[in-house]
Amino acid sequence: MQATAHQLPAKDENSSKKPNSLYQTFWRWHFYGGIIFAPFLILLAISGALYLYQSEIETMIYKDKLIVQQGKEALPLSQQVDAVKREYPKSEISSIRLSKETNRATLIKIVEDDVVTQVYVNPYTASITGTILNEDHFKNVVAKLHSEWIVGGTFINRLVELAACWTIIILITGLYIWWPRNKKTFMGTLFPRLRKNSRMFWRDLHAVSAFWLSLLILILILTGLPWSGVMGEQINKLATSADADYPTYAFMAPKAEKTTDEVAEDIPWATENNPAPASEKADGKLSVDQVMYLAQENKIQKPYTISMPVGEDGVFTVASSRDKPENEATVYFNQYNGKIVEDIRFSDYGWMAKAISIGIALHEGHYFGLANQLLGTVAALGLVAIVIFSLIMWKKRKPSGKLGVPKKSDKKLKPWLIVIMIITGIIMPLAGLSFIFVFLLDKLVIPRFRPLQEYLS
C-alpha cells in the first residue's frame, strides 16, 4: 500500500510524468495486497510485539507465583516433585522446568484428565506458590494469537502464512514504487514532506517509514517462516538436503512412532522432528535428582526442561532452548541407567540449522538482550504505523462509493515478470495459489459483473 498517493503520478515530484506499465502492475499488486492483509498485519505485529516481552510481562502478572525469597540452598528436586504429587495425587508429572535465576519458582507441569496445569513450587521450601492452566498462560495465549489468531486450525494457519508471504511482496513492490525517479530532492524519498497537502503528507509518512524499516520488517517476516505449515516444511526439506550429515534426521524425521516434540517440552526448533529414541531396559530407574545431576555434569545450560519418559521404553529428555542459540541442547538419557542415548548441541547443527536457530532467536527477541527486543518492537509497531498511514491515505484518495483500485496497465505482463511470479509461487506456494486465484477472478468473474467493475474502479 506504499504508493497509493500516486494516483496522479504527474503531480508527484518523485515520479516520472507517465508511469510505466511495470509501475502500474506493481502498484496494483501493492494496493490489493495492502487492502486485503492490512488487518492481519496489524494483528501479527501487535501480538508479535507482546511476545517479545513475554518474560517481563509474565514476571509482572505472575509475580506472586514466579518470584520466591532466595534461601541458602535449594531442596532436592525430588522433594519438590513429591510436594506436587501430594497436592495432586491423581495427576501425572509431565515436565520440570528449572530457571537460571535463583529467585524463581520451579515449574512442574502436571496432566490430569487431559488437562495440563502449570504448578509453581518454591525450590527452597517445596511449597506450592500457585497454579495456571497451561492454555491460559500468557505466553501460550499470545503465541496462539500470533500464529493462529486464537481460532486455530489448518485454514487459519495457512492464512497467517499467506499474510506473511504477501507482506514480502508488498515490501518489494512498495520499494519499486518508492524508488526515486527525480534526483532533484530527497524530500518525499528519504524524508517526509511535512508541509505538503494532507494526502501527500500521509503518503510520505507511509512511504518513507516503510523504506527505513523495510529491512527490519523483512528480517522479522523471514525468521518467522520456519514455523509456517507449507513453507516451514519446505525449509525443513532444504535443511535436510543441505545438512545431510545432521544427527538422526533432526529436521525431517523418517517414519517413526513419535517425534521429540510429541513427548517432550521446550524442544529447540532444530530437533523438534527428531525421532524420539528409546531406553533399553536395565535394572533400577533414575530419579529426577539423578537426571538433574546428569544435566549439570553434561554442561546443559539453564534454563532447561526435564521431560519425563513416556512409556516403559521412553527416555528422560533434557532440553535447553530459551537462551542463546549457542546454548541449545537436546539430550536423551536412558530412564533406567542414565546412559546418554543421544546428545545434540548447537555445534552439531549444520550451517542452515545454525542460521535458522539464530534467526528464531532474533525473531523472539532473546539473541542479544534488550537491544534485540527494542529492534523487534520498532519493526512491529513501525509496521502497524505504516499500515495505518496507508489506510488514511487510501481513504483520502479513493472516490466516494468506490474502492479506488489503481488502473490496469494496458500492456501484457513481460515474460521475465511471469518467470519471477512462477519462481515466487514455487518458493511461496500459498502466494502462487493466490496469484492463480486473482488471475481467474480478474479474467472470469469481475468482467461478468458491471457493479463489481464500477466498485473496483
N, C-alpha and C positions, 0 to 999 in steps of 0.2 A: 504493500500500500504506500510505498515510499514516494511515488511520483504523482499522486492524484491531483496535485495542484497544477500539473502541466496540461490541463485541458485545452488551454490556448498557448501552445508552445511558443508562438511568435512573440508573446509578451514576457517570456521568461528570459532573464539575462544570461542564464547558463545553458540555454538550448539553442539549437540552430533554428532558423526560421521555419523550416518544414521538417518535422521528424521523419526519419526513415522507417521503412517497413519493420525492421527488427525492433526499433524503439517502440513502435505501436504494439507489436506482438508481445514484447516483454512487459510493457505497461499493462496490457490486458491480463496477462497471467498474474502479474503482481497484484492487480486490483482484485481479481476473483479470489486468489489465494488469501489475500488480506481480509476481505469481507467475510469469507466463509469461516476462516480459522481464528479470527480476532478473539472471540470469547474463550476459545480453547487455549490460546496462547496466554491470555491473562490468568486463567486458572492454573496452567502449568507453571507460570513464572512465580505467582504468589505462593503456591504450595511448595515450589522448589526453594524459595527464599526462606520459608518457615523451616524446611528440612535442614537447611544449612546450620541452623541454631538449635536443632532438636536437643542436643545435650544440655545447653544452657537453659532452654525452656523447661526441660524435664526437671532439672535441678531446682528450678524456681517453683514449679507447680507440684512437685512430689518431694519437696524438701523434707517433710516430716517422715517420709518413708526411706529416702535415699541417704540422708546425712546422719551420721552417728557420732557420738563422742568417742574419740580415739582412746583406746586403752593401751596397756603396756604390751600385750601380746594377744594375737587372735587365737580363738579356740580352734581345736581341730575341726576340719570341715565336716567330719562325720557327726560331731555333736550338733552342728548347725542343721544338718540334714535330719537328724533324729528329732529335733525340735519341731520341724515341719511335719514329719510323719506322725508325731503325737497329736498335733493340731488337726491334721487331715489324714486320718488313718485309712480312708478308702481311696486315697489318691495315689498316683504313681509319679515318681520323680522322673522328669524327662531331661533336664539340664541344669547346670550350675554355672553361673557367671561370676567371675572374680574380677573386681575392678583394680586398676593400678593405683588409685587414690586410697590412702589408708583410712580415710574418714567416710568411706562409702559402705553401704549395706551389701551383703552378698545376695545376689538374685537367684532364687531357686524356682524353676518352673515346674508346676505340677499339672497332671491331667486327671480329670475325674468326669466320667460320663461324656467324654469327647470335648470337654470344656477346658481350655488352657488358662491357668491363673498364674500370675507372677507374684511370688511371695518374697518379701524382703526381710532379711534376717541380720540383726546386729552381730557382726563376727566376734565381738568381744564378750557378749553376754548370752548369745544364742536366743535372744528374744525376738519375736516377730514384730517388725515395725509397721507393717501394712501390706495390703494386697491390692492388685489391679488385675482386672480381666485382660487377658492378652490382646483381645481385639479392640479394647477401649484405650489401650496405651497410646499416648500422644504420638510416638514415633510411628506406630502402625497405622493410626488414623491418617496422619499426614502422608505417609507412603502410599496408602490406598487412594487418597485424594489426588495425589500427584500422578500415579500410574494407572489408576482405574476409575478416577472421578467418582469414588465411593460406590457407584453402581456395580462395577466389576463385570466380569465375563469376557469372553473372547472378542466380541464385537467392539466393546469399549476399548479393550487393549489395542486392537488394530486401529481404532480411530485415533487414539493417542499417538501411535506410531506414525499414522498418516499426517497428523498435525505437525509432528517433529520433522518429517521429510519435507513437507511444504514450507516449513519455516526456512529451511536451507534454500529452497527455490525462491522464496520471497526475498531473502537476503541477496542472492546472486542477481536476480532481475532488478532489484532495487538499486544495487550498486551500479549496474549498467545505466539505469535511468538517471541516477545521480551524477554520473561521470561528467565533469565539466566540459562543455562544448564552446565556452567562451573564456579565454585566458585573461581577460581584462580585469577581473576582480575575483577575490576569494570569498567575498560575501555571498552567502547563499550556497556555497560549496563546502567550505571548511568552517565557516562561522555563520550563524543565522542573521538575517536582516531584520532586526527587531523593530525598525521604524517603518517597515513596509505595511501595505494594507493587510487586513485581517486574514485573508486566505493565504497570502504569501507568507505571513508571519507563522502560521501553523504549518505550512509546507516546509519552511526552513527548520523549524523546531523538530519536525519529524525526520526530514532527510539528513540533516547534519548530525543529529543524535544517533541515527541509525548507522551512519558512516563511522563515527568514532567508537561505537560499541559493537560493530559488526563482528570483529574477530572474537571478542569475549563471548558473544551470543553463540557464534558458530562452534566454539570450543565446548560450550555448555551443552549444545544440542548433540554434537558428535560423541561426547563422553557419556551421554545418556542412552545412546542407541544399543549398546551391548545387552541391555535388559529387554529390548523390544522382542515381540514374538516372531516376526518374519526376518527382519534384518539381523536381529540378535543371533538367530540360528545360522544365517549366512556368515556372520562374523566368527562364530564358533567353528564352522567348517573351514573357513580360511585359516583360522588359527591352528586348526588340526593339521592342515597340509603344510603350513609354514613351520610348525613346531612338531614335526612327526616323531621326534625322539622324546617328547614330553611324557613323563611317567604315567603309565596306565590310562592312556587316552583321557586325560583330565578334562579336555574340552567336550568331546562328543563320546559319551560312553557307549561301548558296544552293548549288545543285548544282555542286560543284567537284571537280576530281580529288583534291586533298588540302587539308587544313586545316593551319594553322600548327603545332598540337601534334603533327601526324604527321611533320613534317620538322624540327622544332627542339626544343631543350631549355629547361626553366625558363621557360616562357611564362606571363605573367600570366593569371589566370582570364578576364579580360575579353576577351582576344584569342586564346584557345585555338581558337575555332571560326572565326577569320578565315581566308578562303581564302588559301592560300599564293600570293603573287604570283610573277611570272616575270621573268627577266632578258632584256632584249633583247641579242642578240649584238652584240659590238663587238670591236675589236682589243685584244689584251692580256688579262691576267687579274690580279685583285687577289691580293696576298699577305696572309697573316694579320697581318703588321706594319702594312700599309696599313689593314686593317679596324680594328685596334686604334686607329690614329691617327684614323680617321674617328669612332670611338666617342667618343674624347676631344674631338674638335672639335665634335661634336654634343651634348656635355654629357650623355652617358649615364653615370649614376652606378654605380660599383662597389658591390657585386658584380654582374657581368653575365656572360652566357654568349654566346660566339660559336658559332653552329651553322653547319656547313659547307653549301655548296649541294648539293642533291640533283638530279643530272642536269645536262645542259647548259643548261637554262633555269632552274635553281634560283637562289636568292639567298642571300647571307650574311644570317643573321638574328641581330641582337644584341638580347638580351632581359635586362632587369633586373626581377626580381620578388621577391627575398627580403629587401628592405629595406622602408622605409616605403612605403605605397601611393602617396604623392605623388611618389616617385622611379621609379615603374614606367614602363617604356618597351619598345616593340616596334618596332624599326627594321629595315627591309629594304634591303639595298644590292645594286645590280647587281654580279654577280660579275666582270664584265669591266671596267667603268669606274668603279665606286664611287659612281655616282649613287644618290641615295635614291629607292627605288621607292615606299616608304610609310613614314610616321613617325607612330606612335600613342603618345601620352603620357597620363598620368592626366588632364591638363587637357582632353583631347579626349573623355573619357568623358562620357556623360550622367549625370544625377543618380543614377539607380538603379545604374549601373555603379560609380560612386564609392562609394555606400553599401555595396554588396556587397563591393567590394575592401577597404574599411576593415574590414568585418565579418570577412572572411577573415584579415586581418592580426591582428585581435583573437583569432580562433579559434586561430591558430597561435602566438600569444604574442609577436609581434615588433612590435606597433604602438607601445607606449610602454615598451619595455625590460623590466627585471626586474619592475616592478610589474605589468605585463601577465601575465608568466609566473606570478607569485605568485597573482594573482586567478584565473587559469585552473586553477592547482593546487588552490586552495581549493575551487573549484566541482567539479572532477573527483573529488578524494579525498573531498570532502563528500558527493558522490553515492554513492560506494562505502559510506561510513559509514551514510547514510540507508537504503540497501538492506539492509545487514547488520542494522541496528536493526529494520527491519520484519520480516525473516526470523526473528529471535529472538522478536519479539513474536508473530508468527503461530504459531511453534512452541509457545509457552506457552499460546496461546489455543485452538488447534484441538482438537477432540475426538479421542481416540485412534482411529486407523484411518480417519479422515475428512479431507477437505480443509479443511473449515471455511469454506465459502463463505458470505458474508452472505446472509440470506434475501431472496427477491424481494419487491418491492413488490407488493401485491395490486391496485394501480391501474394503469391503462394509461398509457403514456407521453403526456405532454402534447403537443399539436400543435406548440407552439413549440420543444420539445426535439427533436422529429422533424425540424423545419426546420433546427435547428442541426446535427444529425447529417448531414443531406444536404449542408449547406454545408461542413461539415468534410470530408466524403467527396469533395467537389469539389476543395477546396484540397489535401487529402492523400489522393489516390486509393487508396493502399495501405491506409490506415486505413479508408476507406469500404468496400473489399472485405472487410476483416476484420470490420466491422460486419455485413455480409450473411452472412458465414460463421458468426459467432457466433449470429446470429438463427436461421439454419437449423439449427444444432447444437442450440440451445435448444428449438426448436419440433418438430423432426422426429427427432432422434437420441436425445437424453437421455431423453425420455418413454418410449421403447420399451425401455430397459434399466434395470430396477429396481436392480441392483447399482451401476450408474453413478450413479443418482439418490441412492442412500444415501451413496456415497462423496463426492459433491459437496455433500451437506447440511452 
